């Protein structure tokens, strides 16, 4: 199987970490951009709590997108682009991913899986993002285990939209993987 260099932003890092840890023959470099590596509810995933899949898919998700799109008309274009991408997502898939994250059923945790990967790895944060104690601990653990902590300037959580050039430059500056790509 060919090896890939993988970059995942926001929620998709959960999938990228699982693929890299379960199929190390497929991934030689993993970049996570402000991915949620903690088990349990939090962020966008918490919106699935207390709702059935049908209720989420048929009512909550479409209403959420519609209300946020109204706000986006008055805010920066970044929110509008992000919501446009969210509209293209399958609501049932977002619900199921959220429920899985909320259940905290991944053992070892996504964080431990990411840190334990024996490949080139990095965690990107936006320079405008507020770091909490958990983020600082992740930074320390990642660097201690040979990974890279990269700050993308002039960007927040959606760094690929806030500062596409800075995000691309940060990816381009990554060292080449130590294995030959097929």
DOZASE-989065 format. One line per field, with one value per residue (C-alpha): residue number from 1; y, z, x. Coordinates in nm, 3 decimals. Layout:
REM DOZASE-989065
i: c(NUM,...) $
py: c(Y,...) $
pz: c(Z,...) $
px: c(X,...) $
***
This chain:
REM DOZASE-989065
i: c(1,2,3,4,5,6,7,8,9,10,11,12,13,14,15,16,17,18,19,20,21,22,23,24,25,26,27,28,29,30,31,32,33,34,35,36,37,38,39,40,41,42,43,44,45,46,47,48,49,50,51,52,53,54,55,56,57,58,59,60,61,62,63,64,65,66,67,68,69,70,71,72,73,74,75,76,77,78,79,80,81,82,83,84,85,86,87,88,89,90,91,92,93,94,95,96,97,98,99,100,101,102,103,104,105,106,107,108,109,110,111,112,113,114,115,116,117,118,119,120,121,122,123,124,125,126,127,128,129,130,131,132,133,134,135,136,137,138,139,140,141,142,143,144,145,146,147,148,149,150,151,152,153,154,155,156,157,158,159,160,161,162,163,164,165,166,167,168,169,170,171,172,173,174,175,176,177,178,179,180,181,182) $
py: c(0.000,0.350,0.572,0.910,1.242,1.337,1.668,1.697,2.010,2.048,1.733,1.502,1.450,1.188,0.979,1.051,0.939,0.616,0.540,0.613,0.401,0.110,0.112,0.236,0.097,0.380,0.698,0.829,1.186,1.320,1.686,1.766,2.122,2.191,1.847,1.724,1.447,1.420,1.159,1.286,1.570,1.906,2.164,2.096,1.730,1.831,1.940,1.576,1.512,1.452,1.423,1.122,1.081,1.151,1.469,1.587,1.511,1.631,1.935,2.045,2.037,2.220,2.482,2.532,2.581,2.821,3.034,3.049,3.138,3.439,3.541,3.476,3.737,3.994,3.845,3.755,3.543,3.266,3.167,3.159,2.932,2.700,2.678,2.615,2.317,2.204,2.216,1.967,1.723,1.432,1.526,1.161,1.121,1.433,1.300,0.958,1.099,1.334,1.053,0.845,1.130,1.198,0.835,0.847,0.489,0.504,0.312,0.406,0.765,0.954,1.171,0.870,0.710,1.029,1.075,0.708,0.706,0.610,0.849,1.213,1.411,1.768,1.958,2.299,2.575,2.914,3.207,3.367,3.053,3.054,2.763,2.592,2.369,2.061,2.226,2.315,1.957,1.825,2.058,1.936,1.568,1.604,1.775,1.524,1.240,1.394,1.568,1.928,2.202,2.463,2.800,2.939,3.320,3.542,3.250,3.092,2.744,2.746,2.837,2.695,2.957,3.239,3.237,2.995,3.114,3.077,2.734,2.621,2.761,2.572,2.248,2.318,2.378,2.032,1.807,1.534,1.200,0.965,0.698,0.699,0.771,0.513) $
pz: c(0.000,-0.075,0.222,0.250,0.412,0.583,0.715,0.897,1.037,1.326,1.358,1.090,1.290,1.491,1.176,1.068,1.404,1.392,1.037,1.123,1.439,1.292,0.952,1.002,0.660,0.505,0.678,0.707,0.820,1.013,1.069,1.293,1.295,1.625,1.632,1.930,2.083,2.408,2.478,2.595,2.498,2.388,2.116,1.818,1.918,2.228,2.009,1.946,2.317,2.416,2.056,1.851,1.514,1.339,1.541,1.476,1.103,1.027,1.254,1.458,1.197,0.920,1.167,1.308,0.962,0.857,1.172,1.143,0.773,0.866,1.112,0.850,0.620,0.883,0.989,0.817,0.505,0.693,0.887,0.564,0.394,0.696,0.709,0.337,0.392,0.685,0.458,0.228,0.516,0.569,0.891,0.992,0.965,1.176,1.434,1.452,1.476,1.753,1.946,1.917,2.045,2.328,2.437,2.502,2.387,2.217,2.412,2.415,2.380,2.053,2.225,2.335,1.992,1.824,2.061,2.028,1.649,1.523,1.227,1.158,1.329,1.408,1.576,1.431,1.632,1.520,1.661,1.769,1.941,2.319,2.466,2.784,3.027,2.819,2.508,2.694,2.822,2.468,2.339,2.605,2.546,2.167,2.167,2.423,2.188,1.883,1.728,1.614,1.760,1.491,1.534,1.222,1.250,1.206,1.238,1.484,1.486,1.114,1.019,0.668,0.606,0.830,0.681,0.387,0.288,0.641,0.671,0.338,0.428,0.760,0.577,0.311,0.580,0.731,0.695,0.438,0.585,0.661,0.435,0.057,-0.063,-0.312) $
px: c(0.000,0.126,0.207,0.038,0.110,-0.217,-0.345,-0.678,-0.846,-1.095,-1.315,-1.165,-0.843,-1.029,-1.061,-0.702,-0.561,-0.762,-0.646,-0.281,-0.293,-0.490,-0.317,0.038,0.120,-0.083,0.037,0.394,0.325,0.028,-0.058,-0.354,-0.484,-0.661,-0.815,-1.013,-0.803,-0.997,-1.261,-1.597,-1.829,-1.704,-1.729,-1.952,-1.991,-2.189,-2.481,-2.571,-2.625,-2.985,-3.105,-3.202,-3.038,-3.369,-3.428,-3.071,-3.079,-3.433,-3.456,-3.159,-2.879,-3.072,-3.198,-2.848,-2.698,-2.977,-2.941,-2.562,-2.579,-2.790,-2.516,-2.249,-2.399,-2.307,-1.971,-1.647,-1.643,-1.460,-1.772,-1.973,-1.720,-1.707,-2.085,-2.096,-1.870,-2.087,-2.392,-2.221,-2.167,-2.401,-2.588,-2.618,-2.240,-2.179,-2.427,-2.266,-1.915,-2.033,-2.199,-1.885,-1.668,-1.911,-1.912,-1.541,-1.519,-1.179,-0.915,-0.637,-0.751,-0.708,-0.449,-0.243,-0.279,-0.156,0.138,0.238,0.249,0.594,0.573,0.641,0.365,0.266,-0.012,-0.099,-0.268,-0.386,-0.190,-0.519,-0.646,-0.663,-0.470,-0.585,-0.393,-0.472,-0.325,-0.006,0.023,-0.031,0.242,0.486,0.404,0.420,0.759,0.890,0.786,0.952,0.652,0.622,0.401,0.337,0.166,-0.005,0.004,-0.301,-0.540,-0.779,-0.937,-1.017,-0.662,-0.697,-0.967,-0.838,-0.488,-0.469,-0.121,0.016,-0.144,0.000,0.343,0.337,0.261,0.524,0.788,0.734,1.037,1.009,0.899,1.186,1.037,1.005,0.653,0.526) $
***
